[in-house]
């Protein structure tokens, strides 16, 4: 969480946000979010400016590279208008979903491997089952057209 004033300065940042950004508290609050290239490139500066006009925003799965550390994370970002001591401000909530997105990629890969295994296993099982089925059907075909008693005798080895 961080709070932006109407000039783009940061009035407050919690420790979790500093960790996500890879910056110290002092570094983070020294930034003007309206001037950050990364914010401009993502359209985030404009979204935050719109919060001062009363518009909330929500950005999902934003890939963001930190200005300070160069660390890339995937984030959900929400901007909410607020007023503190009569001054309009923007409350920005950030959720780091990097680990979640990584887990989703790993799950997708595991599902692909499982699918390949099942496909291969079913093929490998089908081949011997086809041979077994053929071996069973052959004597039965030999019995076709004979009487029931003759079929029974054929199966008993007579």
C-alpha positions in Angstrom: 0.0 0.0 0.0 1.1 3.5 -0.7 -0.5 6.9 -0.8 0.1 9.4 -3.6 -0.6 13.1 -3.2 -1.9 15.3 -6.1 1.6 16.3 -7.1 2.7 12.7 -7.6 4.7 12.5 -4.4 4.4 9.6 -2.1 3.1 10.5 1.4 3.1 7.0 2.8 4.4 3.5 1.9 4.1 0.4 4.0 7.0 -2.0 4.5 5.5 -4.7 2.3 5.4 -2.3 -0.7 9.0 -1.3 -0.1 10.0 -5.0 -0.2 8.0 -5.7 -3.4 9.7 -2.7 -5.1 13.1 -3.6 -3.8 13.6 -0.1 -2.4 14.2 1.3 1.0 11.4 3.4 2.5 13.3 6.6 1.9 14.0 5.7 -1.7 10.3 4.9 -2.3 8.9 8.1 -0.9 11.5 10.2 -2.8 9.8 9.2 -6.1 7.3 11.2 -8.1 5.0 8.6 -9.7 3.9 11.0 -12.5 7.5 11.2 -13.7 8.5 7.5 -13.5 9.1 6.0 -17.0 7.8 2.6 -16.0 4.6 4.2 -14.6 4.2 6.2 -17.9 4.9 3.1 -20.1 2.2 1.1 -18.2 -0.3 4.0 -18.3 -0.2 3.9 -14.5 0.6 7.6 -14.1 -2.5 8.5 -16.0 -4.6 6.0 -14.0 -3.4 7.6 -10.8 -4.1 11.1 -12.0 -7.6 10.0 -12.8 -8.0 8.8 -9.2 -7.9 12.5 -8.2 -10.9 13.0 -10.4 -12.8 10.4 -8.4 -12.1 7.4 -10.7 -11.0 4.1 -9.2 -9.0 1.7 -11.3 -7.9 -2.0 -11.2 -5.1 -3.4 -13.3 -4.7 -7.2 -13.3 -1.5 -9.2 -13.9 0.7 -6.3 -14.7 4.3 -7.3 -15.3 6.4 -4.5 -13.6 10.1 -4.0 -13.4 11.2 -2.0 -10.4 12.8 1.4 -10.9 15.1 0.8 -8.0 16.1 -2.9 -8.1 15.3 -3.9 -11.7 13.4 -6.8 -10.1 10.4 -7.9 -12.3 7.2 -8.9 -10.6 3.6 -9.6 -11.6 1.2 -7.4 -9.8 -2.5 -6.6 -9.4 -2.8 -2.9 -8.8 -5.9 -1.0 -7.5 -6.2 2.8 -7.2 -8.9 4.3 -4.9 -9.7 8.0 -4.3 -9.4 9.2 -0.7 -9.3 12.5 1.2 -7.0 13.2 4.0 -7.1 16.5 5.9 -9.2 18.0 3.0 -6.6 17.0 0.4 -7.4 14.5 -2.4 -5.1 11.6 -2.5 -4.8 8.2 -4.2 -4.6 5.0 -2.2 -2.7 2.5 -4.2 -2.9 -1.2 -3.3 -0.5 -3.6 -4.8 -0.7 -7.4 -4.7 2.4 -9.3 -5.7 1.2 -12.4 -7.6 4.6 -13.4 -9.0 4.7 -16.7 -7.1 1.1 -17.5 -8.0 1.8 -17.0 -11.7 4.9 -19.2 -11.4 2.9 -21.9 -9.7 0.3 -21.7 -12.5 3.1 -22.1 -15.1 4.4 -25.1 -13.2 0.9 -26.6 -12.9 0.3 -26.1 -16.6 3.6 -27.9 -17.4 2.8 -30.7 -15.0 -0.6 -31.1 -16.7 1.0 -31.3 -20.1 3.5 -33.9 -18.9 0.5 -35.9 -17.4 -1.4 -35.7 -20.6 1.6 -36.9 -22.6 2.1 -39.8 -20.2 -1.5 -40.8 -20.3 -1.5 -40.7 -24.1 1.7 -42.8 -24.3 0.5 -45.2 -21.6 -2.8 -45.7 -23.3 -1.1 -46.4 -26.7 1.3 -48.9 -25.1 -1.6 -50.7 -23.4 -3.7 -50.7 -26.5 -1.1 -52.6 -28.5 -0.8 -55.7 -26.2 -4.6 -55.6 -25.6 -5.2 -55.7 -29.4 -2.9 -58.7 -29.7 -4.6 -60.5 -26.7 -8.1 -59.6 -28.2 -7.0 -61.0 -31.6 -5.7 -64.2 -29.9 -9.1 -64.7 -28.2 -11.1 -63.9 -31.3 -9.2 -66.3 -33.5 -10.4 -69.5 -31.8 -13.9 -68.1 -31.6 -14.0 -67.4 -35.3 -12.8 -71.0 -35.9 -15.9 -72.1 -34.0 -18.3 -70.0 -36.1 -20.7 -72.0 -38.1 -20.4 -75.2 -36.0 -23.0 -76.5 -33.5 -23.0 -75.5 -29.9 -21.8 -79.0 -28.9 -18.9 -78.8 -31.4 -17.9 -75.4 -30.0 -17.8 -76.8 -26.5 -15.8 -79.7 -27.6 -13.3 -77.4 -29.5 -12.8 -75.4 -26.3 -12.3 -78.6 -24.2 -9.7 -79.7 -26.6 -11.6 -82.6 -28.0 
